[in-house]
């Protein structure tokens, strides 16, 4: 009886070790795959604060919360099962879908560049592509819906990049890794976004600190610096977000061209990065990355510039006709 019990305990210990090793493997894969998606994560964190600009302070965190919930829903309920099914039944479709998502990112980024360069034309263009809200509540709903729509593309890129970075293995392991990456990135990104959008309120509270000591004066000085610096910080963050959208989108399209396009594309990019790296061998890796990022950015801006008239004069009118034909116009 005692020998049988010892054998059972040995079996349980062995199973526990296998389970622990599996969990370590899942955590390791999630960390590596999350690192691969870092560019899109930076994009997401930089873009999202723009959606709460102009709203009352008390609405900022609720709006960020709504977007975060929508982002989790995008990743865990829609994109995770779709990614698993595509990876299992149709792996060849992952890269073309990534390229479509990249083109959308380029379009969004180019729109923001157009708004900065020609604000009047950008407003006219946006009014044709989307309806105009008539009250504060619908403005908030539109902002949240727009943010979740953009997040869906970014989330799709994150999940697809994660899936592509995973080694072949159990579908359950892949599902766990995708879920961990999706949840971890969402919590991290929107936690940072919440801190960013409330930084000015924190600065105002610090500026009102009434301590008379040297530390008190330093706290008030820090608070005033936060309040005065946040508008410029948000402007810079918006510029980073726009650049990241164009860079990430262009990079995805570039890698797709290298895979499915003529071999000349990949060879030309590789030759350009290699030639630049030879200029300063000690920092060759950084120079290669910078040149490839610049090429990706130029390609992304070009794709986005071509996408704007395609959407304005092609896709948008076709979508409106489709809505009218099915009786959805005005809803």
Phi and psi in degrees as GROMACS dihedral restraints (atoms count N, CA, C in turn):
[ dihedral_restraints ]
;  ai    aj    ak    al  type     phi  dphi    fc
    3     4     5     6     1   -66.1    20    10
    4     5     6     7     1   -36.8    20    10
    6     7     8     9     1   -63.5    20    10
    7     8     9    10     1   -41.6    20    10
    9    10    11    12     1   -63.3    20    10
   10    11    12    13     1   -39.5    20    10
   12    13    14    15     1   -65.1    20    10
   13    14    15    16     1   -42.1    20    10
   15    16    17    18     1   -62.8    20    10
   16    17    18    19     1   -40.9    20    10
   18    19    20    21     1   -62.7    20    10
   19    20    21    22     1   -40.8    20    10
   21    22    23    24     1   -63.6    20    10
   22    23    24    25     1   -42.2    20    10
   24    25    26    27     1   -64.3    20    10
   25    26    27    28     1   -37.6    20    10
   27    28    29    30     1   -61.9    20    10
   28    29    30    31     1   -42.6    20    10
   30    31    32    33     1   -62.8    20    10
   31    32    33    34     1   -43.9    20    10
   33    34    35    36     1   -62.2    20    10
   34    35    36    37     1   -41.7    20    10
   36    37    38    39     1   -62.5    20    10
   37    38    39    40     1   -41.1    20    10
   39    40    41    42     1   -64.0    20    10
   40    41    42    43     1   -42.5    20    10
   42    43    44    45     1   -63.7    20    10
   43    44    45    46     1   -40.3    20    10
   45    46    47    48     1   -62.9    20    10
   46    47    48    49     1   -40.0    20    10
   48    49    50    51     1   -64.1    20    10
   49    50    51    52     1   -42.3    20    10
   51    52    53    54     1   -62.5    20    10
   52    53    54    55     1   -43.8    20    10
   54    55    56    57     1   -63.2    20    10
   55    56    57    58     1   -42.5    20    10
   57    58    59    60     1   -63.6    20    10
   58    59    60    61     1   -41.5    20    10
   60    61    62    63     1   -62.9    20    10
   61    62    63    64     1   -40.0    20    10
   63    64    65    66     1   -64.0    20    10
   64    65    66    67     1   -42.6    20    10
   66    67    68    69     1   -64.4    20    10
   67    68    69    70     1   -40.8    20    10
   69    70    71    72     1   -59.9    20    10
   70    71    72    73     1   -41.7    20    10
   72    73    74    75     1   -63.7    20    10
   73    74    75    76     1   -43.7    20    10
   75    76    77    78     1   -62.0    20    10
   76    77    78    79     1   -46.0    20    10
   78    79    80    81     1   -62.7    20    10
   79    80    81    82     1   -41.3    20    10
   81    82    83    84     1   -64.0    20    10
   82    83    84    85     1   -45.7    20    10
   84    85    86    87     1   -63.8    20    10
   85    86    87    88     1   -39.5    20    10
   87    88    89    90     1   -63.0    20    10
   88    89    90    91     1   -42.5    20    10
   90    91    92    93     1   -63.3    20    10
   91    92    93    94     1   -45.2    20    10
   93    94    95    96     1   -65.4    20    10
   94    95    96    97     1   -44.0    20    10
   96    97    98    99     1   -67.8    20    10
   97    98    99   100     1   -37.4    20    10
   99   100   101   102     1   -62.7    20    10
  100   101   102   103     1   -37.0    20    10
  102   103   104   105     1   -63.1    20    10
  103   104   105   106     1   -39.3    20    10
  105   106   107   108     1   -60.8    20    10
  106   107   108   109     1   -33.0    20    10
  108   109   110   111     1   -90.1    20    10
  109   110   111   112     1    12.2    20    10
  111   112   113   114     1   -59.0    20    10
  112   113   114   115     1   -37.8    20    10
  114   115   116   117     1   -60.7    20    10
  115   116   117   118     1   -42.2    20    10
  117   118   119   120     1   -69.7    20    10
  118   119   120   121     1   -35.3    20    10
  120   121   122   123     1   -62.7    20    10
  121   122   123   124     1   -44.5    20    10
  123   124   125   126     1   -59.3    20    10
  124   125   126   127     1   -43.7    20    10
  126   127   128   129     1   -56.7    20    10
  127   128   129   130     1   -50.2    20    10
  129   130   131   132     1   -59.0    20    10
  130   131   132   133     1   -46.6    20    10
  132   133   134   135     1   -66.2    20    10
  133   134   135   136     1   -33.2    20    10
  135   136   137   138     1   -79.1    20    10
  136   137   138   139     1   -32.6    20    10
  138   139   140   141     1   -79.4    20    10
  139   140   141   142     1   -41.2    20    10
  141   142   143   144     1   -59.6    20    10
  142   143   144   145     1   -41.4    20    10
  144   145   146   147     1   -56.7    20    10
  145   146   147   148     1   -23.9    20    10
  147   148   149   150     1   -62.7    20    10
  148   149   150   151     1   -25.3    20    10
  150   151   152   153     1   -75.8    20    10
  151   152   153   154     1   -11.0    20    10
  153   154   155   156     1  -107.8    20    10
  154   155   156   157     1    -1.5    20    10
  156   157   158   159     1   -65.3    20    10
  157   158   159   160     1   132.7    20    10
  159   160   161   162     1    96.5    20    10
  160   161   162   163     1    -8.6    20    10
  162   163   164   165     1   -95.8    20    10
  163   164   165   166     1   157.4    20    10
  165   166   167   168     1   -61.2    20    10
  166   167   168   169     1   149.7    20    10
  168   169   170   171     1   -57.4    20    10
  169   170   171   172     1   -35.2    20    10
  171   172   173   174     1   -70.4    20    10
  172   173   174   175     1   -16.3    20    10
  174   175   176   177     1   -95.0    20    10
  175   176   177   178     1    -9.3    20    10
  177   178   179   180     1   -63.9    20    10
  178   179   180   181     1   -53.8    20    10
  180   181   182   183     1   -65.2    20    10
  181   182   183   184     1   -41.4    20    10
  183   184   185   186     1   -58.1    20    10
  184   185   186   187     1   -38.1    20    10
  186   187   188   189     1   -66.4    20    10
  187   188   189   190     1   -45.6    20    10
  189   190   191   192     1   -60.2    20    10
  190   191   192   193     1   -40.1    20    10
  192   193   194   195     1   -62.5    20    10
  193   194   195   196     1   -43.1    20    10
  195   196   197   198     1   -61.5    20    10
  196   197   198   199     1   -43.0    20    10
  198   199   200   201     1   -65.7    20    10
  199   200   201   202     1   -40.1    20    10
  201   202   203   204     1   -63.4    20    10
  202   203   204   205     1   -42.9    20    10
  204   205   206   207     1   -63.0    20    10
  205   206   207   208     1   -43.4    20    10
  207   208   209   210     1   -62.0    20    10
  208   209   210   211     1   -37.6    20    10
  210   211   212   213     1   -64.9    20    10
  211   212   213   214     1   -44.6    20    10
  213   214   215   216     1   -62.4    20    10
  214   215   216   217     1   -40.9    20    10
  216   217   218   219     1   -62.4    20    10
  217   218   219   220     1   -43.2    20    10
  219   220   221   222     1   -55.2    20    10
  220   221   222   223     1   -49.5    20    10
  222   223   224   225     1   -73.3    20    10
  223   224   225   226     1   -49.7    20    10
  225   226   227   228     1   -86.3    20    10
  226   227   228   229     1   -34.8    20    10
  228   229   230   231     1   -95.8    20    10
  229   230   231   232     1   -23.9    20    10
  231   232   233   234     1  -113.3    20    10
  232   233   234   235     1   -58.5    20    10
  234   235   236   237     1   -74.2    20    10
  235   236   237   238     1   -35.7    20    10
  237   238   239   240     1   -61.2    20    10
  238   239   240   241     1   -53.2    20    10
  240   241   242   243     1   -62.6    20    10
  241   242   243   244     1   -37.5    20    10
  243   244   245   246     1   -64.5    20    10
  244   245   246   247     1   -42.6    20    10
  246   247   248   249     1   -61.7    20    10
  247   248   249   250     1   -42.8    20    10
  249   250   251   252     1   -64.3    20    10
  250   251   252   253     1   -43.8    20    10
  252   253   254   255     1   -64.8    20    10
  253   254   255   256     1   -43.7    20    10
  255   256   257   258     1   -63.7    20    10
  256   257   258   259     1   -44.9    20    10
  258   259   260   261     1   -62.0    20    10
  259   260   261   262     1   -31.1    20    10
  261   262   263   264     1   -87.0    20    10
  262   263   264   265     1   -45.8    20    10
  264   265   266   267     1   -98.8    20    10
  265   266   267   268     1   -30.2    20    10
  267   268   269   270     1  -143.2    20    10
  268   269   270   271     1    63.4    20    10
  270   271   272   273     1   -62.0    20    10
  271   272   273   274     1   -26.3    20    10
  273   274   275   276     1   -67.2    20    10
  274   275   276   277     1   -18.1    20    10
  276   277   278   279     1   -82.9    20    10
  277   278   279   280     1   -12.8    20    10
  279   280   281   282     1   -63.3    20    10
  280   281   282   283     1   -48.0    20    10
  282   283   284   285     1   -65.3    20    10
  283   284   285   286     1   -46.4    20    10
  285   286   287   288     1   -58.4    20    10
  286   287   288   289     1   -38.8    20    10
  288   289   290   291     1   -67.5    20    10
  289   290   291   292     1   -37.8    20    10
  291   292   293   294     1   -59.6    20    10
  292   293   294   295     1   -41.4    20    10
  294   295   296   297     1   -65.3    20    10
  295   296   297   298     1   -38.1    20    10
  297   298   299   300     1   -63.0    20    10
  298   299   300   301     1   -43.6    20    10
  300   301   302   303     1   -62.4    20    10
  301   302   303   304     1   -39.5    20    10
  303   304   305   306     1   -62.1    20    10
  304   305   306   307     1   -39.7    20    10
  306   307   308   309     1   -63.9    20    10
  307   308   309   310     1   -37.3    20    10
  309   310   311   312     1   -65.0    20    10
  310   311   312   313     1   -41.9    20    10
  312   313   314   315     1   -61.1    20    10
  313   314   315   316     1   -41.4    20    10
  315   316   317   318     1   -62.0    20    10
  316   317   318   319     1   -41.7    20    10
  318   319   320   321     1   -61.4    20    10
  319   320   321   322     1   -47.5    20    10
  321   322   323   324     1   -62.1    20    10
  322   323   324   325     1   -43.4    20    10
  324   325   326   327     1   -66.0    20    10
  325   326   327   328     1   -42.9    20    10
  327   328   329   330     1   -64.8    20    10
  328   329   330   331     1   -34.9    20    10
  330   331   332   333     1   -59.1    20    10
  331   332   333   334     1   -42.1    20    10
  333   334   335   336     1   -68.5    20    10
  334   335   336   337     1   -36.5    20    10
  336   337   338   339     1   -64.0    20    10
  337   338   339   340     1   -42.8    20    10
  339   340   341   342     1   -60.7    20    10
  340   341   342   343     1   -40.5    20    10
  342   343   344   345     1   -63.5    20    10
  343   344   345   346     1   -37.0    20    10
  345   346   347   348     1   -72.0    20    10
  346   347   348   349     1   -36.1    20    10
  348   349   350   351     1   -84.7    20    10
  349   350   351   352     1   -46.4    20    10
  351   352   353   354     1  -130.1    20    10
  352   353   354   355     1    78.7    20    10
  354   355   356   357     1   -56.5    20    10
  355   356   357   358     1   -41.2    20    10
  357   358   359   360     1   -63.7    20    10
  358   359   360   361     1   -46.3    20    10
  360   361   362   363     1   -64.4    20    10
  361   362   363   364     1   -38.0    20    10
  363   364   365   366     1   -62.9    20    10
  364   365   366   367     1   -41.3    20    10
  366   367   368   369     1   -66.0    20    10
  367   368   369   370     1   -41.0    20    10
  369   370   371   372     1   -61.1    20    10
  370   371   372   373     1   -43.3    20    10
  372   373   374   375     1   -63.3    20    10
  373   374   375   376     1   -44.5    20    10
  375   376   377   378     1   -66.7    20    10
  376   377   378   379     1   -34.7    20    10
  378   379   380   381     1   -68.7    20    10
  379   380   381   382     1   -26.7    20    10
  381   382   383   384     1   -79.0    20    10
  382   383   384   385     1   -32.9    20    10
  384   385   386   387     1   -79.8    20    10
  385   386   387   388     1   -34.5    20    10
  387   388   389   390     1  -136.6    20    10
  388   389   390   391     1   154.4    20    10
  390   391   392   393     1   -69.2    20    10
  391   392   393   394     1   159.5    20    10
  393   394   395   396     1  -101.1    20    10
  394   395   396   397     1   131.0    20    10
  396   397   398   399     1   -73.8    20    10
  397   398   399   400     1   146.9    20    10
  399   400   401   402     1  -106.7    20    10
  400   401   402   403     1   -14.5    20    10
  402   403   404   405     1  -141.9    20    10
  403   404   405   406     1   168.0    20    10
  405   406   407   408     1   -60.8    20    10
  406   407   408   409     1   -39.9    20    10
  408   409   410   411     1   -65.5    20    10
  409   410   411   412     1   -43.0    20    10
  411   412   413   414     1   -69.6    20    10
  412   413   414   415     1   -29.7    20    10
  414   415   416   417     1   -62.3    20    10
  415   416   417   418     1   -45.3    20    10
  417   418   419   420     1   -62.6    20    10
  418   419   420   421     1   -44.2    20    10
  420   421   422   423     1   -62.1    20    10
  421   422   423   424     1   -39.6    20    10
  423   424   425   426     1   -65.8    20    10
  424   425   426   427     1   -41.9    20    10
  426   427   428   429     1   -61.6    20    10
  427   428   429   430     1   -45.6    20    10
  429   430   431   432     1   -63.3    20    10
  430   431   432   433     1   -45.3    20    10
  432   433   434   435     1   -62.0    20    10
  433   434   435   436     1   -41.1    20    10
  435   436   437   438     1   -64.9    20    10
  436   437   438   439     1   -41.5    20    10
  438   439   440   441     1   -64.5    20    10
  439   440   441   442     1   -41.3    20    10
  441   442   443   444     1   -68.3    20    10
  442   443   444   445     1   -34.8    20    10
  444   445   446   447     1   -64.0    20    10
  445   446   447   448     1   -48.0    20    10
  447   448   449   450     1   -63.5    20    10
  448   449   450   451     1   -40.5    20    10
  450   451   452   453     1   -62.4    20    10
  451   452   453   454     1   -33.9    20    10
  453   454   455   456     1   -59.9    20    10
  454   455   456   457     1   -43.6    20    10
  456   457   458   459     1   -66.1    20    10
  457   458   459   460     1   -46.6    20    10
  459   460   461   462     1   -61.4    20    10
  460   461   462   463     1   -41.7    20    10
  462   463   464   465     1   -64.9    20    10
  463   464   465   466     1   -39.2    20    10
  465   466   467   468     1   -62.2    20    10
  466   467   468   469     1   -40.1    20    10
  468   469   470   471     1   -64.2    20    10
  469   470   471   472     1   -43.6    20    10
  471   472   473   474     1   -60.5    20    10
  472   473   474   475     1   -47.0    20    10
  474   475   476   477     1   -68.1    20    10
  475   476   477   478     1   -38.6    20    10
  477   478   479   480     1   -68.6    20    10
  478   479   480   481     1   -41.8    20    10
  480   481   482   483     1   -63.2    20    10
  481   482   483   484     1   -41.8    20    10
  483   484   485   486     1   -61.2    20    10
  484   485   486   487     1   -47.1    20    10
  486   487   488   489     1   -60.7    20    10
  487   488   489   490     1   -42.8    20    10
  489   490   491   492     1   -65.8    20    10
  490   491   492   493     1   -26.3    20    10
  492   493   494   495     1   -84.3    20    10
  493   494   495   496     1   -10.2    20    10
  495   496   497   498     1   -83.6    20    10
  496   497   498   499     1   141.2    20    10
  498   499   500   501     1   -73.4    20    10
  499   500   501   502     1   159.7    20    10
  501   502   503   504     1   -61.2    20    10
  502   503   504   505     1   138.2    20    10
  504   505   506   507     1  -179.8    20    10
  505   506   507   508     1  -163.1    20    10
  507   508   509   510     1   -62.5    20    10
  508   509   510   511     1   139.5    20    10
  510   511   512   513     1   -65.1    20    10
  511   512   513   514     1   -28.7    20    10
  513   514   515   516     1   -71.5    20    10
  514   515   516   517     1   -37.1    20    10
  516   517   518   519     1   -64.5    20    10
  517   518   519   520     1   -43.3    20    10
  519   520   521   522     1   -62.3    20    10
  520   521   522   523     1   -40.8    20    10
  522   523   524   525     1   -63.2    20    10
  523   524   525   526     1   -42.2    20    10
  525   526   527   528     1   -63.2    20    10
  526   527   528   529     1   -43.9    20    10
  528   529   530   531     1   -63.7    20    10
  529   530   531   532     1   -46.2    20    10
  531   532   533   534     1   -60.2    20    10
  532   533   534   535     1   -42.4    20    10
  534   535   536   537     1   -64.9    20    10
  535   536   537   538     1   -43.3    20    10
  537   538   539   540     1   -62.0    20    10
  538   539   540   541     1   -46.5    20    10
  540   541   542   543     1   -63.2    20    10
  541   542   543   544     1   -46.7    20    10
  543   544   545   546     1   -60.6    20    10
  544   545   546   547     1   -46.6    20    10
  546   547   548   549     1   -68.3    20    10
  547   548   549   550     1   -46.5    20    10
  549   550   551   552     1   -62.7    20    10
  550   551   552   553     1   -44.1    20    10
  552   553   554   555     1   -66.2    20    10
  553   554   555   556     1   -41.6    20    10
  555   556   557   558     1   -62.9    20    10
  556   557   558   559     1   -47.7    20    10
  558   559   560   561     1   -62.1    20    10
  559   560   561   562     1   -44.3    20    10
  561   562   563   564     1   -63.8    20    10
  562   563   564   565     1   -48.4    20    10
  564   565   566   567     1   -63.2    20    10
  565   566   567   568     1   -50.8    20    10
  567   568   569   570     1   -77.6    20    10
  568   569   570   571     1   -20.5    20    10
  570   571   572   573     1   -65.6    20    10
  571   572   573   574     1   -45.5    20    10
  573   574   575   576     1   -63.5    20    10
  574   575   576   577     1   -42.0    20    10
  576   577   578   579     1   -60.8    20    10
  577   578   579   580     1   -43.2    20    10
  579   580   581   582     1   -60.5    20    10
  580   581   582   583     1   -41.3    20    10
  582   583   584   585     1   -63.9    20    10
  583   584   585   586     1   -40.4    20    10
  585   586   587   588     1   -64.6    20    10
  586   587   588   589     1   -48.1    20    10
  588   589   590   591     1   -72.0    20    10
  589   590   591   592     1   -20.4    20    10
  591   592   593   594     1  -100.2    20    10
  592   593   594   595     1     1.6    20    10
  594   595   596   597     1   -61.3    20    10
  595   596   597   598     1   -37.0    20    10
  597   598   599   600     1   -67.8    20    10
  598   599   600   601     1   -35.5    20    10
  600   601   602   603     1   -66.3    20    10
  601   602   603   604     1   -40.0    20    10
  603   604   605   606     1   -62.5    20    10
  604   605   606   607     1   -42.4    20    10
  606   607   608   609     1   -60.8    20    10
  607   608   609   610     1   -41.2    20    10
  609   610   611   612     1   -63.7    20    10
  610   611   612   613     1   -41.5    20    10
  612   613   614   615     1   -63.7    20    10
  613   614   615   616     1   -41.1    20    10
  615   616   617   618     1   -66.7    20    10
  616   617   618   619     1   -38.3    20    10
  618   619   620   621     1   -65.0    20    10
  619   620   621   622     1   -23.9    20    10
  621   622   623   624     1   -92.1    20    10
  622   623   624   625     1     3.3    20    10
  624   625   626   627     1   -61.5    20    10
  625   626   627   628     1   131.9    20    10
  627   628   629   630     1  -102.9    20    10
  628   629   630   631     1    16.6    20    10
  630   631   632   633     1   -67.1    20    10
  631   632   633   634     1   141.1    20    10
  633   634   635   636     1   -95.8    20    10
  634   635   636   637     1    -5.0    20    10
  636   637   638   639     1   -77.7    20    10
  637   638   639   640     1   176.8    20    10
  639   640   641   642     1   -62.5    20    10
  640   641   642   643     1   -39.9    20    10
  642   643   644   645     1   -63.3    20    10
  643   644   645   646     1   -40.7    20    10
  645   646   647   648     1   -60.9    20    10
  646   647   648   649     1   -43.6    20    10
  648   649   650   651     1   -64.3    20    10
  649   650   651   652     1   -37.7    20    10
  651   652   653   654     1   -65.4    20    10
  652   653   654   655     1   -38.2    20    10
  654   655   656   657     1   -64.8    20    10
  655   656   657   658     1   -44.6    20    10
  657   658   659   660     1   -63.6    20    10
  658   659   660   661     1   -39.6    20    10
  660   661   662   663     1   -62.6    20    10
  661   662   663   664     1   -42.2    20    10
  663   664   665   666     1   -63.6    20    10
  664   665   666   667     1   -41.4    20    10
  666   667   668   669     1   -62.5    20    10
  667   668   669   670     1   -44.9    20    10
  669   670   671   672     1   -63.8    20    10
  670   671   672   673     1   -37.8    20    10
  672   673   674   675     1   -63.5    20    10
  673   674   675   676     1   -40.4    20    10
  675   676   677   678     1   -62.6    20    10
  676   677   678   679     1   -46.9    20    10
  678   679   680   681     1   -62.9    20    10
  679   680   681   682     1   -45.3    20    10
  681   682   683   684     1   -73.2    20    10
  682   683   684   685     1   -29.7    20    10
  684   685   686   687     1   -85.9    20    10
  685   686   687   688     1   -19.7    20    10
  687   688   689   690     1   -62.3    20    10
  688   689   690   691     1   -42.5    20    10
  690   691   692   693     1   -57.3    20    10
  691   692   693   694     1   -44.6    20    10
  693   694   695   696     1   -66.2    20    10
  694   695   696   697     1   -39.4    20    10
  696   697   698   699     1   -62.0    20    10
  697   698   699   700     1   -43.1    20    10
  699   700   701   702     1   -66.1    20    10
  700   701   702   703     1   -35.8    20    10
  702   703   704   705     1   -63.7    20    10
  703   704   705   706     1   -46.5    20    10
  705   706   707   708     1   -62.9    20    10
  706   707   708   709     1   -41.2    20    10
  708   709   710   711     1   -62.5    20    10
  709   710   711   712     1   -39.4    20    10
  711   712   713   714     1   -63.1    20    10
  712   713   714   715     1   -40.8    20    10
  714   715   716   717     1   -65.0    20    10
  715   716   717   718     1   -40.9    20    10
  717   718   719   720     1   -63.0    20    10
  718   719   720   721     1   -42.5    20    10
  720   721   722   723     1   -61.9    20    10
  721   722   723   724     1   -43.6    20    10
  723   724   725   726     1   -62.8    20    10
  724   725   726   727     1   -46.5    20    10
  726   727   728   729     1   -62.0    20    10
  727   728   729   730     1   -39.3    20    10
  729   730   731   732     1   -66.6    20    10
  730   731   732   733     1   -39.4    20    10
  732   733   734   735     1   -59.9    20    10
  733   734   735   736     1   -46.0    20    10
  735   736   737   738     1   -68.0    20    10
  736   737   738   739     1   -42.5    20    10
  738   739   740   741     1   -65.7    20    10
  739   740   741   742     1   -48.9    20    10
  741   742   743   744     1   -64.2    20    10
  742   743   744   745     1   -45.6    20    10
  744   745   746   747     1   -61.5    20    10
  745   746   747   748     1   -45.5    20    10
  747   748   749   750     1   -63.8    20    10
  748   749   750   751     1   -37.8    20    10
  750   751   752   753     1   -63.9    20    10
  751   752   753   754     1   -41.1    20    10
  753   754   755   756     1   -63.6    20    10
  754   755   756   757     1   -44.3    20    10
  756   757   758   759     1   -65.5    20    10
  757   758   759   760     1   -39.9    20    10
  759   760   761   762     1   -61.1    20    10
  760   761   762   763     1   -45.6    20    10
  762   763   764   765     1   -66.4    20    10
  763   764   765   766     1   -32.5    20    10
  765   766   767   768     1   -66.0    20    10
  766   767   768   769     1   -41.0    20    10
  768   769   770   771     1   -62.6    20    10
  769   770   771   772     1   -39.4    20    10
  771   772   773   774     1   -63.2    20    10
  772   773   774   775     1   -30.0    20    10
  774   775   776   777     1   -86.1    20    10
  775   776   777   778     1   -42.1    20    10
  777   778   779   780     1  -110.6    20    10
  778   779   780   781     1   -16.7    20    10
  780   781   782   783     1   -87.0    20    10
  781   782   783   784     1  -171.0    20    10
  783   784   785   786     1   -65.0    20    10
  784   785   786   787     1   143.6    20    10
  786   787   788   789     1   -57.5    20    10
  787   788   789   790     1   -22.3    20    10
  789   790   791   792     1   -58.4    20    10
  790   791   792   793     1   -34.2    20    10
  792   793   794   795     1   -62.2    20    10
  793   794   795   796     1   -53.4    20    10
  795   796   797   798     1   -61.0    20    10
  796   797   798   799     1   -41.7    20    10
  798   799   800   801     1   -64.9    20    10
  799   800   801   802     1   -39.7    20    10
  801   802   803   804     1   -65.7    20    10
  802   803   804   805     1   -43.8    20    10
  804   805   806   807     1   -64.2    20    10
  805   806   807   808     1   -44.5    20    10
  807   808   809   810     1   -62.7    20    10
  808   809   810   811     1   -41.3    20    10
  810   811   812   813     1   -64.5    20    10
  811   812   813   814     1   -41.1    20    10
  813   814   815   816     1   -65.2    20    10
  814   815   816   817     1   -45.1    20    10
  816   817   818   819     1   -66.9    20    10
  817   818   819   820     1   -37.4    20    10
  819   820   821   822     1   -68.6    20    10
  820   821   822   823     1   -40.9    20    10
  822   823   824   825     1   -64.5    20    10
  823   824   825   826     1   -40.7    20    10
  825   826   827   828     1   -66.9    20    10
  826   827   828   829     1   -37.7    20    10
  828   829   830   831     1   -65.0    20    10
  829   830   831   832     1   -29.6    20    10
  831   832   833   834     1   -69.6    20    10
  832   833   834   835     1   -17.4    20    10
  834   835   836   837     1   -67.3    20    10
  835   836   837   838     1   -42.8    20    10
  837   838   839   840     1  -132.3    20    10
  838   839   840   841     1    83.1    20    10
  840   841   842   843     1   -54.2    20    10
  841   842   843   844     1   -35.1    20    10
  843   844   845   846     1   -61.4    20    10
  844   845   846   847     1   -28.6    20    10
  846   847   848   849     1  -119.7    20    10
  847   848   849   850     1    38.1    20    10
  849   850   851   852     1   -59.5    20    10
  850   851   852   853     1   -42.4    20    10
  852   853   854   855     1   -60.9    20    10
  853   854   855   856     1   -44.2    20    10
  855   856   857   858     1   -66.4    20    10
  856   857   858   859     1   -38.9    20    10
  858   859   860   861     1   -66.9    20    10
  859   860   861   862     1   -42.3    20    10
  861   862   863   864     1   -58.5    20    10
  862   863   864   865     1   -45.6    20    10
  864   865   866   867     1   -62.9    20    10
  865   866   867   868     1   -42.7    20    10
  867   868   869   870     1   -64.1    20    10
  868   869   870   871     1   -43.7    20    10
  870   871   872   873     1   -65.4    20    10
  871   872   873   874     1   -42.8    20    10
  873   874   875   876     1   -64.2    20    10
  874   875   876   877     1   -37.9    20    10
  876   877   878   879     1   -64.4    20    10
  877   878   879   880     1   -40.0    20    10
  879   880   881   882     1   -64.5    20    10
  880   881   882   883     1   -42.7    20    10
  882   883   884   885     1   -62.1    20    10
  883   884   885   886     1   -43.4    20    10
  885   886   887   888     1   -61.5    20    10
  886   887   888   889     1   -41.9    20    10
  888   889   890   891     1   -64.4    20    10
  889   890   891   892     1   -43.5    20    10
  891   892   893   894     1   -63.4    20    10
  892   893   894   895     1   -44.6    20    10
  894   895   896   897     1   -62.5    20    10
  895   896   897   898     1   -42.8    20    10
  897   898   899   900     1   -62.1    20    10
  898   899   900   901     1   -42.3    20    10
  900   901   902   903     1   -64.8    20    10
  901   902   903   904     1   -39.5    20    10
  903   904   905   906     1   -64.4    20    10
  904   905   906   907     1   -46.1    20    10
  906   907   908   909     1   -62.5    20    10
  907   908   909   910     1   -43.0    20    10
  909   910   911   912     1   -63.6    20    10
  910   911   912   913     1   -40.8    20    10
  912   913   914   915     1   -63.6    20    10
  913   914   915   916     1   -36.5    20    10
  915   916   917   918     1   -73.6    20    10
  916   917   918   919     1   -30.4    20    10
  918   919   920   921     1   -72.6    20    10
  919   920   921   922     1   -31.6    20    10
  921   922   923   924     1   -59.4    20    10
  922   923   924   925     1   -53.8    20    10
  924   925   926   927     1   -66.0    20    10
  925   926   927   928     1   -30.9    20    10
  927   928   929   930     1   -63.4    20    10
  928   929   930   931     1   -40.3    20    10
  930   931   932   933     1   -72.8    20    10
  931   932   933   934     1   -44.9    20    10
  933   934   935   936     1   -65.5    20    10
  934   935   936   937     1   -42.2    20    10
  936   937   938   939     1  -104.2    20    10
  937   938   939   940     1    -9.2    20    10
  939   940   941   942     1  -119.3    20    10
  940   941   942   943     1   -70.0    20    10
  942   943   944   945     1   -66.3    20    10
  943   944   945   946     1   -43.5    20    10
  945   946   947   948     1   -64.1    20    10
  946   947   948   949     1   -49.1    20    10
  948   949   950   951     1   -61.1    20    10
  949   950   951   952     1   -38.1    20    10
  951   952   953   954     1   -64.1    20    10
  952   953   954   955     1   -39.9    20    10
  954   955   956   957     1   -65.8    20    10
  955   956   957   958     1   -40.2    20    10
  957   958   959   960     1   -65.1    20    10
  958   959   960   961     1   -41.0    20    10
  960   961   962   963     1   -63.7    20    10
  961   962   963   964     1   -39.9    20    10
  963   964   965   966     1   -63.2    20    10
  964   965   966   967     1   -42.5    20    10
  966   967   968   969     1   -63.6    20    10
  967   968   969   970     1   -40.6    20    10
  969   970   971   972     1   -64.8    20    10
  970   971   972   973     1   -40.6    20    10
  972   973   974   975     1   -65.9    20    10
  973   974   975   976     1   -29.0    20    10
  975   976   977   978     1  -102.9    20    10
  976   977   978   979     1     8.5    20    10
  978   979   980   981     1    77.2    20    10
  979   980   981   982     1    25.7    20    10
  981   982   983   984     1  -104.0    20    10
  982   983   984   985     1    -1.7    20    10
  984   985   986   987     1   -61.6    20    10
  985   986   987   988     1   131.5    20    10
  987   988   989   990     1    91.9    20    10
  988   989   990   991     1    -7.0    20    10
